[in-house]
Amino acid sequence: MIIRDKIFKIHLPKPKYKVIKEIATRWSPRFYSEEKIPQKDINSIFEAARWAPSGRNKQPWYFYHAQKPTEGYKKLFETLDPYNQNWAKTAPLLILACVDLKNQPKYGEYDLGQATFSLVIQARHLGYYSRQMALFDKKKVKQIFKLGKNIEPYIIIAIGEIGDYKKASKQIIDYELDPRPRKSKICEELI
């Protein structure tokens, strides 16, 4: 069995119950093809986020994106911690997801999560994979990109097609071969 097949077998077990294909095939790889993502696909990904539900339809999210090899990509990449830089360097698209906590102080992060999930599932529908990162220098991001005082950087998302694992480092392969099973039971009935 080739490495890619082993990795897919680990990360894509068959769901217990029927779910849509985009959810059943969603996982967060650490190795991407550097092939550029067409603008029409980027537009589609952000359109899905725009349609996400939010409390009172306040939509307290802001997304910024940068494709390789732009200056914006380089600057955003440099805010990542070394662990994330190690694997994210192959991703062709980075998205900065921010929340406006003044606009929605109680539920802003929750709403941002829904918008992020929408764009991740749309990306998967288009054939792309994504991995979300919380380990980055948020102060540096605010300074570099001159974000407004109420806009808080929350996560960075790497998006792209899965790369050829023959070109991946041993460390990346070892990460990918480390099984991290999903919880088997997440719901209890209320009595």
Secondary structure as GFF3:
##gff-version 3
##sequence-region A 1 191
A	DSSP	alpha_helix	3	11	.	.	.	ID=ss1
A	DSSP	alpha_helix	21	24	.	.	.	ID=ss2
A	DSSP	alpha_helix	39	50	.	.	.	ID=ss3
A	DSSP	three_ten_helix	55	57	.	.	.	ID=ss4
A	DSSP	beta_strand	61	67	.	.	.	ID=ss5
A	DSSP	alpha_helix	71	78	.	.	.	ID=ss6
A	DSSP	alpha_helix	82	88	.	.	.	ID=ss7
A	DSSP	beta_strand	93	100	.	.	.	ID=ss8
A	DSSP	alpha_helix	108	125	.	.	.	ID=ss9
A	DSSP	beta_strand	129	133	.	.	.	ID=ss10
A	DSSP	alpha_helix	138	144	.	.	.	ID=ss11
A	DSSP	beta_strand	151	160	.	.	.	ID=ss12
A	DSSP	three_ten_helix	165	167	.	.	.	ID=ss13
A	DSSP	alpha_helix	170	176	.	.	.	ID=ss14
###
